[in-house]
Amino acid sequence: MTRVVLGLLIAVTTAQTKAPAAQPAAGSARDELGRARIAVLGPHAPDGLRSLRLRGRLRVGISREEAVDGLVDVRVLLPDRFLRVDAVNGSERRSGFRGRTLLTPGGDATAEHASFVRLMLGLIAFAPPEPKLAFESTGEPAFADTIAIDVAASGFAARMVFDSTSHVPLRLVYDSRYGAGTVMSFANRRDVDGVQLPSRVTTLIADRVLETLMFDEMQVNPDLHDTDFSR
């Protein structure tokens, strides 16, 4: 049953990704991103969103039948500080960047920035200043319960899907090393100091779930400094 559900979700989102796009409408695409940001931040959010810290549980899919559990700690200091710490089976992996300093051992800066952009777009509809993103409406009349825009930059491309009523981000669809149609979904939003943050972030492909992040503790504007972003 799980594989059937995953297959249906990939089929729908891939259909959205590959359907013919209408004429570009960058203004309306940016407007939709703005509506999403308002929906996420709400009327009672802090005047300035400066930082986030998300801590909880991690489940990584090793294969279709096997997964391992661990802990995850995500730290963000806008606009250009990002660190994710995974602890699995007694070992720790750090990934991210501090300004132009890469924090991922043996990592790739372009890939780390792409991960950050996807996370920020899905969490709070925030477009980091780098890389410079271009937004384009798909203009597709199908899937009446959602709205989709295309987001692109050098080394980055994704389709961002919103709920057509609430305007909150639902998922991003992009190509990865696993192939086309990788889906990153954002669910179970909770009010955290006026910000509607998803407590569950799932990344999947057609035949399996790659990882699930389950945030038990979410903080808005925690006191973070450069020393919190180390290798």
N, C-alpha and C positions, 0 to 999 in steps of 0.2 A: 504493500500500500504506500509506504514511504517513497519508493522509486516512482510510482505512478504520479503522486503529488508533485515530486520534484520535476518529473518530465513535463507535466502540465504547466508548471510555473515557468520553466525554461522555454517551452514552446510559445507561451503567450508573450513573454518579454522579448524573445528573439524575433517574434513576428513584429513587435513594435520596433525593434532595432532595424529590421531589414525592409520594412514597408517603405514605399516611395515617399519622400519628403516633399512638402509643399514649398512654395517660394520662401526664401529666408525671411525671418521676421525677428531680427535681433532685439528690437525694442520690446516686443511682447514676451520674448524669452527672458529678458532681464526683468521685466515686470513680474513674470511668474516666480522667478527666484526671489524677488523682493516680497511678494505676497507670502511665499514660504517662510522667509525670514521673520516676517511679522507674526505669522501663525506660530512659529516655534518660540519666539521670544515673548510674544504676548504683551498685554498692556502693563503687566506688573514686573517685567524683567528689570534687572539692573540697568542703569543708564549706559554703562559701558561694559560689554562682555570682554574680559581680558584673559581669563584662564579657565581651564576645566581640569578636573581630575576624576577619572572613572576607574573604579576597582571592583573586581569580582572574579568570576570563574570562567575558565577557558576549556573548551572541548575541541580537539583537533582530530579531524577524520584521517586516519591512516590508510584506510581502504573502505570499500563499501560496507564491510561488516565490522570493522575495528576502529576504535577511537581511544584517545588518551585524554585524561583530564588534568587540569592545572589551574594556575592563578594568573590573572592579567592585571596590569596597572598601566593606565594610559594617562599621560600628562601633556597638557597643551598650554603654552603661553604665547598668545597671539602677538605678532603675526607669524613668527618664524621659529618657534621652539616646539619640538615634538619628540616625545619619547614613549615607546611602548616596551614594557618589561614583561616577558612571559617566563613563568616558572613551572617547569614540567619535569616530573621524576627527579627532583633534586638538582636540576641544572637550570641556569638562567640565561635567557637570550634578550639582549637589548637591541632595539632598532629605532632609527629616527635621525634627527639632526638638531643642531643648535646653530641657528643662522646658517652659515656656509660650512660649518663643521659637521661632517658625517659621523654619526654615533654608532652605525651598524658595522661591526667588524667584517671586513671583506665585502661590504655592501655596495650598492649602486645608488648614487644620489638621485638620478632620474626616477628610479623605481620607488625610492623612499618618499620623494615628493608626490608622486602619483598616489601612493597609499594615503598620504596625509590629505591630499585634495579630496579623494573619495570619501574619507571619513568625515571631513569638515562639511562637505556638501550634504551628506546624509544626516549628520547629527544636527546641524544648526543652519543649513543652507548658507554657509559662509564660503565665499570664494577668496582664497588666499591671494595676495598680490603677485606671487610668483608660483608657478609660471603664469603668464598673462593668458587668461581664458577667454575664448570666444563662445558666445551662446547663440543658438539658433532654434527657433520653434520648428517642430516637426509638422504642425498643422494637420495632424491626422484626425479624422472624424470618428474613427473606431474607438472602442474601449471608453465608453462614456463616463466611467467612474474614475478615469485617470487623465492626467495631462502629462505630456512628455516633451522634454527639450534635449537638444544635443549640446554637449560641452566638449570643447576641443582646445588643444594647445600643443606646442612642440613636446612630443613624448607622452601625450595624454589624449584620450578620447573615451567618452562614456555617454550613455543615454540616461538621463535623470528623469524619474517618474514620480509624479505627485498625486496625492488624492485630490480629485477635482472639487470636492466640497470643502474640506478643511485646509487644503493646499500644503499640508505637511509632506516632506519627502518620504517616499515609500521604499524606493530601491534605486540602485544604479546598475546598469548592464554594461559590460565592457569585455574586451578581449584580454585574456591572460595567457600564461604559459600552459594552461589547461585547455585552451582553445576559445572559440567564440562563445558568447552567451554565458559568461560568468556573472552571477547575480549577487549583489550585496544588498541585503534587505535590513530595514530599520523598523523595529516594532516595539510594542508595549511602552509607549511614551508615558512618562510620569512628570509631574510638575516638581521642579527643583528650583526653589527660589525664583519662581516666575518663568523659568525656561522649561519647555516641553522636551525633555531628553529621552531618547529610546534606551530602554534597559536591556534590550536584546538586539544584537547585530549578528546576522548570519550570512556567511558567504558560501555559495553552493554552485555546483555545475549540474548537468543533466542527471548524472547517475549517483551523485553523493554530495553530502554536506562536507565542505572543506574545513570550516571552523565555525564555532558559535561562541560569541562573547556575551556573558550574562553579568551585567553590572549590578552589584548589590549596594554599592556606595557611590553616589555621584555628587560632585561638588561643583558649584558655580563660583568663579572668582576666588579659588583658594590662593593662599599666599605662596606663589611659586617664584623661584629665582634661578639664575643660570646654574647654580650648584645642584639644582634638582634635575639637570639635564647633562648627565655624564655617561661616559662609556662604561 
